[in-house]
Amino acid sequence: MAADITAEMFLKAFNSVGGDSSAAARAVTNYKTLSGWRASQIAQAAAAGAAAMAIPVAHIATLAADFAVLLRKMAVCAWGIGHKLGAVVEAEEDLAIILGLWSGRWNGMP
């Protein structure tokens, strides 16, 4: 029960920081390849993480914001890939499925 509540709370938080998938659809059109899109998103996430760690001990205070930025980058990257591949992107549902696949708790079968 507690794990279900935690998972539900995490998904709500994940979806709230994810934003709008249409912004990712517009942004990904600026990239010729998926690898270029992914590299850009990884660089942005790395820069945010580095900035959060720049001042010793300050990273403790910025941890929540850093985590939110990381979740946002995960969402935008996934949505952008979906749009680039021509898939129908359903923001909340897709993120829940991706998290399930990444965690190994879902294998893609109903």
PDB file as gemmi writes it, atoms N, CA and C in Angstrom:
CRYST1    1.000    1.000    1.000  90.00  90.00  90.00 P 1                      
ATOM      1  N   MET A   1       0.821  -1.193   0.000  1.00  0.00           N  
ATOM      2  CA  MET A   1       0.000   0.000   0.000  1.00  0.00           C  
ATOM      3  C   MET A   1       0.865   1.257   0.000  1.00  0.00           C  
ATOM      4  N   ALA A   2       1.844   1.337   0.886  1.00  0.00           N  
ATOM      5  CA  ALA A   2       2.711   2.511   0.949  1.00  0.00           C  
ATOM      6  C   ALA A   2       3.477   2.679  -0.356  1.00  0.00           C  
ATOM      7  N   ALA A   3       3.910   1.565  -0.956  1.00  0.00           N  
ATOM      8  CA  ALA A   3       4.635   1.642  -2.226  1.00  0.00           C  
ATOM      9  C   ALA A   3       3.733   2.192  -3.323  1.00  0.00           C  
ATOM     10  N   ASP A   4       2.443   1.809  -3.320  1.00  0.00           N  
ATOM     11  CA  ASP A   4       1.506   2.323  -4.319  1.00  0.00           C  
ATOM     12  C   ASP A   4       1.295   3.820  -4.153  1.00  0.00           C  
ATOM     13  N   ILE A   5       1.168   4.263  -2.911  1.00  0.00           N  
ATOM     14  CA  ILE A   5       0.990   5.691  -2.664  1.00  0.00           C  
ATOM     15  C   ILE A   5       2.236   6.449  -3.105  1.00  0.00           C  
ATOM     16  N   THR A   6       3.380   5.924  -2.794  1.00  0.00           N  
ATOM     17  CA  THR A   6       4.629   6.571  -3.188  1.00  0.00           C  
ATOM     18  C   THR A   6       4.751   6.626  -4.700  1.00  0.00           C  
ATOM     19  N   ALA A   7       4.443   5.541  -5.376  1.00  0.00           N  
ATOM     20  CA  ALA A   7       4.518   5.513  -6.839  1.00  0.00           C  
ATOM     21  C   ALA A   7       3.539   6.512  -7.435  1.00  0.00           C  
ATOM     22  N   GLU A   8       2.342   6.575  -6.885  1.00  0.00           N  
ATOM     23  CA  GLU A   8       1.340   7.514  -7.386  1.00  0.00           C  
ATOM     24  C   GLU A   8       1.800   8.957  -7.171  1.00  0.00           C  
ATOM     25  N   MET A   9       2.357   9.239  -6.003  1.00  0.00           N  
ATOM     26  CA  MET A   9       2.860  10.581  -5.728  1.00  0.00           C  
ATOM     27  C   MET A   9       4.007  10.934  -6.668  1.00  0.00           C  
ATOM     28  N   PHE A  10       4.884   9.961  -6.928  1.00  0.00           N  
ATOM     29  CA  PHE A  10       6.011  10.199  -7.825  1.00  0.00           C  
ATOM     30  C   PHE A  10       5.521  10.511  -9.230  1.00  0.00           C  
ATOM     31  N   LEU A  11       4.545   9.738  -9.708  1.00  0.00           N  
ATOM     32  CA  LEU A  11       4.014   9.979 -11.054  1.00  0.00           C  
ATOM     33  C   LEU A  11       3.365  11.348 -11.168  1.00  0.00           C  
ATOM     34  N   LYS A  12       2.643  11.758 -10.123  1.00  0.00           N  
ATOM     35  CA  LYS A  12       2.030  13.083 -10.157  1.00  0.00           C  
ATOM     36  C   LYS A  12       3.103  14.164 -10.217  1.00  0.00           C  
ATOM     37  N   ALA A  13       4.141  13.996  -9.413  1.00  0.00           N  
ATOM     38  CA  ALA A  13       5.242  14.974  -9.428  1.00  0.00           C  
ATOM     39  C   ALA A  13       5.949  14.957 -10.773  1.00  0.00           C  
ATOM     40  N   PHE A  14       6.186  13.765 -11.297  1.00  0.00           N  
ATOM     41  CA  PHE A  14       6.867  13.615 -12.583  1.00  0.00           C  
ATOM     42  C   PHE A  14       6.071  14.301 -13.678  1.00  0.00           C  
ATOM     43  N   ASN A  15       4.774  14.060 -13.698  1.00  0.00           N  
ATOM     44  CA  ASN A  15       3.925  14.660 -14.725  1.00  0.00           C  
ATOM     45  C   ASN A  15       3.825  16.166 -14.568  1.00  0.00           C  
ATOM     46  N   SER A  16       3.851  16.660 -13.326  1.00  0.00           N  
ATOM     47  CA  SER A  16       3.731  18.103 -13.123  1.00  0.00           C  
ATOM     48  C   SER A  16       4.987  18.850 -13.551  1.00  0.00           C  
ATOM     49  N   VAL A  17       6.163  18.262 -13.403  1.00  0.00           N  
ATOM     50  CA  VAL A  17       7.385  18.951 -13.841  1.00  0.00           C  
ATOM     51  C   VAL A  17       7.666  18.697 -15.308  1.00  0.00           C  
ATOM     52  N   GLY A  18       7.021  17.702 -15.883  1.00  0.00           N  
ATOM     53  CA  GLY A  18       7.280  17.370 -17.283  1.00  0.00           C  
ATOM     54  C   GLY A  18       6.899  18.475 -18.236  1.00  0.00           C  
ATOM     55  N   GLY A  19       5.803  19.153 -17.957  1.00  0.00           N  
ATOM     56  CA  GLY A  19       5.380  20.245 -18.817  1.00  0.00           C  
ATOM     57  C   GLY A  19       4.543  19.765 -19.984  1.00  0.00           C  
ATOM     58  N   ASP A  20       4.642  20.494 -21.065  1.00  0.00           N  
ATOM     59  CA  ASP A  20       3.801  20.286 -22.234  1.00  0.00           C  
ATOM     60  C   ASP A  20       4.603  19.588 -23.332  1.00  0.00           C  
ATOM     61  N   SER A  21       4.083  18.483 -23.830  1.00  0.00           N  
ATOM     62  CA  SER A  21       4.813  17.731 -24.853  1.00  0.00           C  
ATOM     63  C   SER A  21       4.880  18.479 -26.186  1.00  0.00           C  
ATOM     64  N   SER A  22       3.985  19.421 -26.413  1.00  0.00           N  
ATOM     65  CA  SER A  22       4.024  20.161 -27.680  1.00  0.00           C  
ATOM     66  C   SER A  22       5.272  21.043 -27.764  1.00  0.00           C  
ATOM     67  N   ALA A  23       5.786  21.498 -26.624  1.00  0.00           N  
ATOM     68  CA  ALA A  23       7.031  22.273 -26.633  1.00  0.00           C  
ATOM     69  C   ALA A  23       8.187  21.400 -27.101  1.00  0.00           C  
ATOM     70  N   ALA A  24       8.195  20.140 -26.681  1.00  0.00           N  
ATOM     71  CA  ALA A  24       9.232  19.203 -27.128  1.00  0.00           C  
ATOM     72  C   ALA A  24       9.078  18.939 -28.622  1.00  0.00           C  
ATOM     73  N   ALA A  25       7.859  18.862 -29.099  1.00  0.00           N  
ATOM     74  CA  ALA A  25       7.616  18.623 -30.524  1.00  0.00           C  
ATOM     75  C   ALA A  25       8.173  19.771 -31.361  1.00  0.00           C  
ATOM     76  N   ARG A  26       7.991  20.993 -30.875  1.00  0.00           N  
ATOM     77  CA  ARG A  26       8.532  22.149 -31.601  1.00  0.00           C  
ATOM     78  C   ARG A  26      10.059  22.165 -31.533  1.00  0.00           C  
ATOM     79  N   ALA A  27      10.616  21.890 -30.358  1.00  0.00           N  
ATOM     80  CA  ALA A  27      12.069  21.964 -30.171  1.00  0.00           C  
ATOM     81  C   ALA A  27      12.811  20.902 -30.973  1.00  0.00           C  
ATOM     82  N   VAL A  28      12.259  19.692 -31.056  1.00  0.00           N  
ATOM     83  CA  VAL A  28      12.968  18.595 -31.729  1.00  0.00           C  
ATOM     84  C   VAL A  28      13.078  18.828 -33.239  1.00  0.00           C  
ATOM     85  N   THR A  29      12.236  19.672 -33.783  1.00  0.00           N  
ATOM     86  CA  THR A  29      12.316  19.940 -35.224  1.00  0.00           C  
ATOM     87  C   THR A  29      13.607  20.671 -35.599  1.00  0.00           C  
ATOM     88  N   ASN A  30      14.286  21.248 -34.629  1.00  0.00           N  
ATOM     89  CA  ASN A  30      15.556  21.942 -34.882  1.00  0.00           C  
ATOM     90  C   ASN A  30      16.733  20.978 -35.016  1.00  0.00           C  
ATOM     91  N   TYR A  31      16.500  19.694 -34.826  1.00  0.00           N  
ATOM     92  CA  TYR A  31      17.572  18.688 -34.858  1.00  0.00           C  
ATOM     93  C   TYR A  31      17.343  17.741 -36.025  1.00  0.00           C  
ATOM     94  N   LYS A  32      18.406  17.448 -36.745  1.00  0.00           N  
ATOM     95  CA  LYS A  32      18.307  16.544 -37.891  1.00  0.00           C  
ATOM     96  C   LYS A  32      18.217  15.085 -37.467  1.00  0.00           C  
ATOM     97  N   THR A  33      18.872  14.746 -36.344  1.00  0.00           N  
ATOM     98  CA  THR A  33      18.922  13.348 -35.915  1.00  0.00           C  
ATOM     99  C   THR A  33      18.486  13.197 -34.466  1.00  0.00           C  
ATOM    100  N   LEU A  34      18.083  11.979 -34.128  1.00  0.00           N  
ATOM    101  CA  LEU A  34      17.749  11.681 -32.733  1.00  0.00           C  
ATOM    102  C   LEU A  34      18.975  11.786 -31.840  1.00  0.00           C  
ATOM    103  N   SER A  35      20.129  11.373 -32.357  1.00  0.00           N  
ATOM    104  CA  SER A  35      21.332  11.435 -31.527  1.00  0.00           C  
ATOM    105  C   SER A  35      21.689  12.884 -31.201  1.00  0.00           C  
ATOM    106  N   GLY A  36      21.448  13.796 -32.129  1.00  0.00           N  
ATOM    107  CA  GLY A  36      21.680  15.212 -31.863  1.00  0.00           C  
ATOM    108  C   GLY A  36      20.745  15.740 -30.788  1.00  0.00           C  
ATOM    109  N   TRP A  37      19.492  15.348 -30.874  1.00  0.00           N  
ATOM    110  CA  TRP A  37      18.493  15.729 -29.870  1.00  0.00           C  
ATOM    111  C   TRP A  37      18.875  15.189 -28.496  1.00  0.00           C  
ATOM    112  N   ARG A  38      19.218  13.912 -28.442  1.00  0.00           N  
ATOM    113  CA  ARG A  38      19.592  13.299 -27.169  1.00  0.00           C  
ATOM    114  C   ARG A  38      20.837  13.952 -26.585  1.00  0.00           C  
ATOM    115  N   ALA A  39      21.835  14.209 -27.429  1.00  0.00           N  
ATOM    116  CA  ALA A  39      23.071  14.837 -26.951  1.00  0.00           C  
ATOM    117  C   ALA A  39      22.786  16.214 -26.360  1.00  0.00           C  
ATOM    118  N   SER A  40      21.909  16.968 -26.995  1.00  0.00           N  
ATOM    119  CA  SER A  40      21.542  18.290 -26.493  1.00  0.00           C  
ATOM    120  C   SER A  40      20.865  18.191 -25.126  1.00  0.00           C  
ATOM    121  N   GLN A  41      19.930  17.258 -24.988  1.00  0.00           N  
ATOM    122  CA  GLN A  41      19.217  17.099 -23.729  1.00  0.00           C  
ATOM    123  C   GLN A  41      20.157  16.623 -22.609  1.00  0.00           C  
ATOM    124  N   ILE A  42      21.061  15.714 -22.941  1.00  0.00           N  
ATOM    125  CA  ILE A  42      22.031  15.222 -21.961  1.00  0.00           C  
ATOM    126  C   ILE A  42      22.949  16.355 -21.519  1.00  0.00           C  
ATOM    127  N   ALA A  43      23.404  17.166 -22.465  1.00  0.00           N  
ATOM    128  CA  ALA A  43      24.285  18.288 -22.128  1.00  0.00           C  
ATOM    129  C   ALA A  43      23.576  19.287 -21.211  1.00  0.00           C  
ATOM    130  N   GLN A  44      22.305  19.543 -21.477  1.00  0.00           N  
ATOM    131  CA  GLN A  44      21.544  20.472 -20.643  1.00  0.00           C  
ATOM    132  C   GLN A  44      21.369  19.923 -19.230  1.00  0.00           C  
ATOM    133  N   ALA A  45      21.068  18.633 -19.121  1.00  0.00           N  
ATOM    134  CA  ALA A  45      20.912  18.020 -17.799  1.00  0.00           C  
ATOM    135  C   ALA A  45      22.241  18.014 -17.048  1.00  0.00           C  
ATOM    136  N   ALA A  46      23.326  17.719 -17.753  1.00  0.00           N  
ATOM    137  CA  ALA A  46      24.647  17.712 -17.128  1.00  0.00           C  
ATOM    138  C   ALA A  46      25.036  19.106 -16.650  1.00  0.00           C  
ATOM    139  N   ALA A  47      24.738  20.118 -17.452  1.00  0.00           N  
ATOM    140  CA  ALA A  47      25.057  21.497 -17.065  1.00  0.00           C  
ATOM    141  C   ALA A  47      24.275  21.904 -15.819  1.00  0.00           C  
ATOM    142  N   ALA A  48      23.022  21.518 -15.762  1.00  0.00           N  
ATOM    143  CA  ALA A  48      22.210  21.842 -14.583  1.00  0.00           C  
ATOM    144  C   ALA A  48      22.752  21.134 -13.346  1.00  0.00           C  
ATOM    145  N   GLY A  49      23.141  19.872 -13.507  1.00  0.00           N  
ATOM    146  CA  GLY A  49      23.714  19.130 -12.386  1.00  0.00           C  
ATOM    147  C   GLY A  49      25.037  19.712 -11.929  1.00  0.00           C  
ATOM    148  N   ALA A  50      25.853  20.120 -12.882  1.00  0.00           N  
ATOM    149  CA  ALA A  50      27.142  20.725 -12.541  1.00  0.00           C  
ATOM    150  C   ALA A  50      26.944  22.051 -11.813  1.00  0.00           C  
ATOM    151  N   ALA A  51      25.964  22.817 -12.271  1.00  0.00           N  
ATOM    152  CA  ALA A  51      25.683  24.096 -11.615  1.00  0.00           C  
ATOM    153  C   ALA A  51      25.214  23.876 -10.177  1.00  0.00           C  
ATOM    154  N   ALA A  52      24.421  22.842  -9.975  1.00  0.00           N  
ATOM    155  CA  ALA A  52      23.930  22.550  -8.629  1.00  0.00           C  
ATOM    156  C   ALA A  52      25.054  22.118  -7.699  1.00  0.00           C  
ATOM    157  N   MET A  53      26.108  21.540  -8.252  1.00  0.00           N  
ATOM    158  CA  MET A  53      27.230  21.059  -7.448  1.00  0.00           C  
ATOM    159  C   MET A  53      28.372  22.071  -7.362  1.00  0.00           C  
ATOM    160  N   ALA A  54      28.246  23.213  -8.032  1.00  0.00           N  
ATOM    161  CA  ALA A  54      29.343  24.174  -8.135  1.00  0.00           C  
ATOM    162  C   ALA A  54      29.792  24.721  -6.781  1.00  0.00           C  
ATOM    163  N   ILE A  55      28.859  24.945  -5.904  1.00  0.00           N  
ATOM    164  CA  ILE A  55      29.199  25.492  -4.589  1.00  0.00           C  
ATOM    165  C   ILE A  55      29.099  24.359  -3.570  1.00  0.00           C  
ATOM    166  N   PRO A  56      30.228  24.010  -2.936  1.00  0.00           N  
ATOM    167  CA  PRO A  56      30.205  22.922  -1.960  1.00  0.00           C  
ATOM    168  C   PRO A  56      29.129  23.146  -0.897  1.00  0.00           C  
ATOM    169  N   VAL A  57      28.459  22.101  -0.540  1.00  0.00           N  
ATOM    170  CA  VAL A  57      27.395  22.029   0.467  1.00  0.00           C  
ATOM    171  C   VAL A  57      26.090  22.680  -0.022  1.00  0.00           C  
ATOM    172  N   ALA A  58      26.151  23.596  -0.975  1.00  0.00           N  
ATOM    173  CA  ALA A  58      24.935  24.220  -1.486  1.00  0.00           C  
ATOM    174  C   ALA A  58      24.080  23.211  -2.242  1.00  0.00           C  
ATOM    175  N   HIS A  59      24.712  22.138  -2.733  1.00  0.00           N  
ATOM    176  CA  HIS A  59      23.944  21.145  -3.490  1.00  0.00           C  
ATOM    177  C   HIS A  59      22.867  20.496  -2.631  1.00  0.00           C  
ATOM    178  N   ILE A  60      23.055  20.504  -1.320  1.00  0.00           N  
ATOM    179  CA  ILE A  60      22.028  19.947  -0.427  1.00  0.00           C  
ATOM    180  C   ILE A  60      20.747  20.771  -0.554  1.00  0.00           C  
ATOM    181  N   ALA A  61      20.896  22.075  -0.604  1.00  0.00           N  
ATOM    182  CA  ALA A  61      19.735  22.956  -0.717  1.00  0.00           C  
ATOM    183  C   ALA A  61      19.120  22.911  -2.111  1.00  0.00           C  
ATOM    184  N   THR A  62      19.923  22.653  -3.121  1.00  0.00           N  
ATOM    185  CA  THR A  62      19.420  22.679  -4.495  1.00  0.00           C  
ATOM    186  C   THR A  62      19.046  21.298  -5.024  1.00  0.00           C  
ATOM    187  N   LEU A  63      19.117  20.286  -4.171  1.00  0.00           N  
ATOM    188  CA  LEU A  63      18.860  18.919  -4.604  1.00  0.00           C  
ATOM    189  C   LEU A  63      17.465  18.745  -5.202  1.00  0.00           C  
ATOM    190  N   ALA A  64      16.453  19.298  -4.560  1.00  0.00           N  
ATOM    191  CA  ALA A  64      15.082  19.150  -5.071  1.00  0.00           C  
ATOM    192  C   ALA A  64      14.932  19.804  -6.434  1.00  0.00           C  
ATOM    193  N   ALA A  65      15.499  20.992  -6.591  1.00  0.00           N  
ATOM    194  CA  ALA A  65      15.415  21.673  -7.882  1.00  0.00           C  
ATOM    195  C   ALA A  65      16.189  20.904  -8.942  1.00  0.00           C  
ATOM    196  N   ASP A  66      17.345  20.382  -8.576  1.00  0.00           N  
ATOM    197  CA  ASP A  66      18.143  19.592  -9.513  1.00  0.00           C  
ATOM    198  C   ASP A  66      17.385  18.353  -9.960  1.00  0.00           C  
ATOM    199  N   PHE A  67      16.705  17.694  -9.031  1.00  0.00           N  
ATOM    200  CA  PHE A  67      15.907  16.512  -9.349  1.00  0.00           C  
ATOM    201  C   PHE A  67      14.757  16.884 -10.276  1.00  0.00           C  
ATOM    202  N   ALA A  68      14.113  18.018 -10.021  1.00  0.00           N  
ATOM    203  CA  ALA A  68      13.013  18.464 -10.877  1.00  0.00           C  
ATOM    204  C   ALA A  68      13.507  18.747 -12.295  1.00  0.00           C  
ATOM    205  N   VAL A  69      14.687  19.359 -12.415  1.00  0.00           N  
ATOM    206  CA  VAL A  69      15.256  19.635 -13.735  1.00  0.00           C  
ATOM    207  C   VAL A  69      15.558  18.319 -14.456  1.00  0.00           C  
ATOM    208  N   LEU A  70      16.105  17.363 -13.730  1.00  0.00           N  
ATOM    209  CA  LEU A  70      16.407  16.070 -14.328  1.00  0.00           C  
ATOM    210  C   LEU A  70      15.132  15.380 -14.828  1.00  0.00           C  
ATOM    211  N   LEU A  71      14.085  15.396 -14.029  1.00  0.00           N  
ATOM    212  CA  LEU A  71      12.812  14.812 -14.455  1.00  0.00           C  
ATOM    213  C   LEU A  71      12.270  15.533 -15.688  1.00  0.00           C  
ATOM    214  N   ARG A  72      12.381  16.835 -15.686  1.00  0.00           N  
ATOM    215  CA  ARG A  72      11.919  17.621 -16.832  1.00  0.00           C  
ATOM    216  C   ARG A  72      12.691  17.234 -18.095  1.00  0.00           C  
ATOM    217  N   LYS A  73      14.006  17.109 -17.979  1.00  0.00           N  
ATOM    218  CA  LYS A  73      14.826  16.738 -19.132  1.00  0.00           C  
ATOM    219  C   LYS A  73      14.465  15.337 -19.617  1.00  0.00           C  
ATOM    220  N   MET A  74      14.198  14.415 -18.701  1.00  0.00           N  
ATOM    221  CA  MET A  74      13.784  13.061 -19.088  1.00  0.00           C  
ATOM    222  C   MET A  74      12.492  13.118 -19.889  1.00  0.00           C  
ATOM    223  N   ALA A  75      11.536  13.897 -19.409  1.00  0.00           N  
ATOM    224  CA  ALA A  75      10.249  14.006 -20.087  1.00  0.00           C  
ATOM    225  C   ALA A  75      10.397  14.631 -21.469  1.00  0.00           C  
ATOM    226  N   VAL A  76      11.092  15.745 -21.536  1.00  0.00           N  
ATOM    227  CA  VAL A  76      11.260  16.447 -22.805  1.00  0.00           C  
ATOM    228  C   VAL A  76      12.006  15.577 -23.808  1.00  0.00           C  
ATOM    229  N   CYS A  77      13.047  14.904 -23.354  1.00  0.00           N  
ATOM    230  CA  CYS A  77      13.817  14.041 -24.243  1.00  0.00           C  
ATOM    231  C   CYS A  77      12.944  12.905 -24.794  1.00  0.00           C  
ATOM    232  N   ALA A  78      12.188  12.266 -23.918  1.00  0.00           N  
ATOM    233  CA  ALA A  78      11.323  11.161 -24.349  1.00  0.00           C  
ATOM    234  C   ALA A  78      10.258  11.639 -25.316  1.00  0.00           C  
ATOM    235  N   TRP A  79       9.613  12.753 -25.008  1.00  0.00           N  
ATOM    236  CA  TRP A  79       8.577  13.273 -25.892  1.00  0.00           C  
ATOM    237  C   TRP A  79       9.160  13.678 -27.229  1.00  0.00           C  
ATOM    238  N   GLY A  80      10.324  14.316 -27.211  1.00  0.00           N  
ATOM    239  CA  GLY A  80      10.963  14.728 -28.458  1.00  0.00           C  
ATOM    240  C   GLY A  80      11.278  13.540 -29.343  1.00  0.00           C  
ATOM    241  N   ILE A  81      11.788  12.468 -28.734  1.00  0.00           N  
ATOM    242  CA  ILE A  81      12.072  11.247 -29.494  1.00  0.00           C  
ATOM    243  C   ILE A  81      10.790  10.697 -30.101  1.00  0.00           C  
ATOM    244  N   GLY A  82       9.733  10.667 -29.309  1.00  0.00           N  
ATOM    245  CA  GLY A  82       8.447  10.191 -29.825  1.00  0.00           C  
ATOM    246  C   GLY A  82       7.969  11.009 -31.005  1.00  0.00           C  
ATOM    247  N   HIS A  83       8.041  12.325 -30.874  1.00  0.00           N  
ATOM    248  CA  HIS A  83       7.622  13.191 -31.979  1.00  0.00           C  
ATOM    249  C   HIS A  83       8.510  12.996 -33.204  1.00  0.00           C  
ATOM    250  N   LYS A  84       9.808  12.882 -32.987  1.00  0.00           N  
ATOM    251  CA  LYS A  84      10.750  12.715 -34.112  1.00  0.00           C  
ATOM    252  C   LYS A  84      10.484  11.403 -34.844  1.00  0.00           C  
ATOM    253  N   LEU A  85      10.059  10.378 -34.114  1.00  0.00           N  
ATOM    254  CA  LEU A  85       9.756   9.085 -34.723  1.00  0.00           C  
ATOM    255  C   LEU A  85       8.355   9.028 -35.329  1.00  0.00           C  
ATOM    256  N   GLY A  86       7.596  10.109 -35.158  1.00  0.00           N  
ATOM    257  CA  GLY A  86       6.253  10.155 -35.728  1.00  0.00           C  
ATOM    258  C   GLY A  86       5.207   9.443 -34.884  1.00  0.00           C  
ATOM    259  N   ALA A  87       5.523   9.183 -33.636  1.00  0.00           N  
ATOM    260  CA  ALA A  87       4.580   8.500 -32.748  1.00  0.00           C  
ATOM    261  C   ALA A  87       3.569   9.498 -32.187  1.00  0.00           C  
ATOM    262  N   VAL A  88       2.423   8.984 -31.798  1.00  0.00           N  
ATOM    263  CA  VAL A  88       1.444   9.794 -31.090  1.00  0.00           C  
ATOM    264  C   VAL A  88       1.937   9.879 -29.649  1.00  0.00           C  
ATOM    265  N   VAL A  89       2.214  11.085 -29.191  1.00  0.00           N  
ATOM    266  CA  VAL A  89       2.740  11.276 -27.845  1.00  0.00           C  
ATOM    267  C   VAL A  89       1.602  11.618 -26.906  1.00  0.00           C  
ATOM    268  N   GLU A  90       1.409  10.779 -25.918  1.00  0.00           N  
ATOM    269  CA  GLU A  90       0.414  11.009 -24.872  1.00  0.00           C  
ATOM    270  C   GLU A  90       1.198  11.198 -23.585  1.00  0.00           C  
ATOM    271  N   ALA A  91       1.462  12.458 -23.265  1.00  0.00           N  
ATOM    272  CA  ALA A  91       2.437  12.851 -22.259  1.00  0.00           C  
ATOM    273  C   ALA A  91       2.403  12.024 -20.968  1.00  0.00           C  
ATOM    274  N   GLU A  92       1.335  12.075 -20.212  1.00  0.00           N  
ATOM    275  CA  GLU A  92       1.298  11.392 -18.923  1.00  0.00           C  
ATOM    276  C   GLU A  92       1.389   9.879 -19.063  1.00  0.00           C  
ATOM    277  N   GLU A  93       0.645   9.322 -19.996  1.00  0.00           N  
ATOM    278  CA  GLU A  93       0.645   7.877 -20.168  1.00  0.00           C  
ATOM    279  C   GLU A  93       2.019   7.378 -20.619  1.00  0.00           C  
ATOM    280  N   ASP A  94       2.637   8.098 -21.530  1.00  0.00           N  
ATOM    281  CA  ASP A  94       3.952   7.690 -22.023  1.00  0.00           C  
ATOM    282  C   ASP A  94       4.993   7.716 -20.914  1.00  0.00           C  
ATOM    283  N   LEU A  95       4.962   8.730 -20.084  1.00  0.00           N  
ATOM    284  CA  LEU A  95       5.946   8.815 -18.999  1.00  0.00           C  
ATOM    285  C   LEU A  95       5.762   7.679 -17.996  1.00  0.00           C  
ATOM    286  N   ALA A  96       4.533   7.348 -17.698  1.00  0.00           N  
ATOM    287  CA  ALA A  96       4.279   6.241 -16.782  1.00  0.00           C  
ATOM    288  C   ALA A  96       4.801   4.923 -17.362  1.00  0.00           C  
ATOM    289  N   ILE A  97       4.601   4.715 -18.642  1.00  0.00           N  
ATOM    290  CA  ILE A  97       5.081   3.496 -19.301  1.00  0.00           C  
ATOM    291  C   ILE A  97       6.608   3.464 -19.324  1.00  0.00           C  
ATOM    292  N   ILE A  98       7.217   4.600 -19.652  1.00  0.00           N  
ATOM    293  CA  ILE A  98       8.682   4.673 -19.680  1.00  0.00           C  
ATOM    294  C   ILE A  98       9.258   4.364 -18.299  1.00  0.00           C  
ATOM    295  N   LEU A  99       8.678   4.944 -17.267  1.00  0.00           N  
ATOM    296  CA  LEU A  99       9.158   4.667 -15.906  1.00  0.00           C  
ATOM    297  C   LEU A  99       9.006   3.194 -15.563  1.00  0.00           C  
ATOM    298  N   GLY A 100       7.899   2.604 -15.966  1.00  0.00           N  
ATOM    299  CA  GLY A 100       7.677   1.180 -15.719  1.00  0.00           C  
ATOM    300  C   GLY A 100       8.704   0.315 -16.425  1.00  0.00           C  
ATOM    301  N   LEU A 101       9.018   0.655 -17.665  1.00  0.00           N  
ATOM    302  CA  LEU A 101      10.032  -0.092 -18.419  1.00  0.00           C  
ATOM    303  C   LEU A 101      11.415   0.076 -17.802  1.00  0.00           C  
ATOM    304  N   TRP A 102      11.777   1.313 -17.469  1.00  0.00           N  
ATOM    305  CA  TRP A 102      13.091   1.580 -16.880  1.00  0.00           C  
ATOM    306  C   TRP A 102      13.271   0.856 -15.554  1.00  0.00           C  
ATOM    307  N   SER A 103      12.200   0.800 -14.771  1.00  0.00           N  
ATOM    308  CA  SER A 103      12.306   0.185 -13.448  1.00  0.00           C  
ATOM    309  C   SER A 103      12.260  -1.340 -13.499  1.00  0.00           C  
ATOM    310  N   GLY A 104      11.854  -1.893 -14.647  1.00  0.00           N  
ATOM    311  CA  GLY A 104      11.723  -3.331 -14.759  1.00  0.00           C  
ATOM    312  C   GLY A 104      10.427  -3.869 -14.189  1.00  0.00           C  
ATOM    313  N   ARG A 105       9.532  -2.971 -13.780  1.00  0.00           N  
ATOM    314  CA  ARG A 105       8.252  -3.385 -13.194  1.00  0.00           C  
ATOM    315  C   ARG A 105       7.195  -3.657 -14.252  1.00  0.00           C  
ATOM    316  N   TRP A 106       7.468  -3.322 -15.496  1.00  0.00           N  
ATOM    317  CA  TRP A 106       6.521  -3.558 -16.582  1.00  0.00           C  
ATOM    318  C   TRP A 106       7.303  -4.016 -17.794  1.00  0.00           C  
ATOM    319  N   ASN A 107       6.814  -5.028 -18.458  1.00  0.00           N  
ATOM    320  CA  ASN A 107       7.555  -5.585 -19.600  1.00  0.00           C  
ATOM    321  C   ASN A 107       6.917  -5.260 -20.948  1.00  0.00           C  
ATOM    322  N   GLY A 108       5.930  -4.389 -20.951  1.00  0.00           N  
ATOM    323  CA  GLY A 108       5.293  -4.000 -22.203  1.00  0.00           C  
ATOM    324  C   GLY A 108       4.073  -4.826 -22.550  1.00  0.00           C  
ATOM    325  N   MET A 109       3.773  -5.824 -21.750  1.00  0.00           N  
ATOM    326  CA  MET A 109       2.588  -6.657 -22.004  1.00  0.00           C  
ATOM    327  C   MET A 109       1.452  -6.209 -21.097  1.00  0.00           C  
ATOM    328  N   PRO A 110       0.224  -6.200 -21.632  1.00  0.00           N  
ATOM    329  CA  PRO A 110      -0.929  -5.799 -20.805  1.00  0.00           C  
ATOM    330  C   PRO A 110      -1.180  -6.735 -19.650  1.00  0.00           C  
TER     331      PRO A 110                                                      
END                                                                             
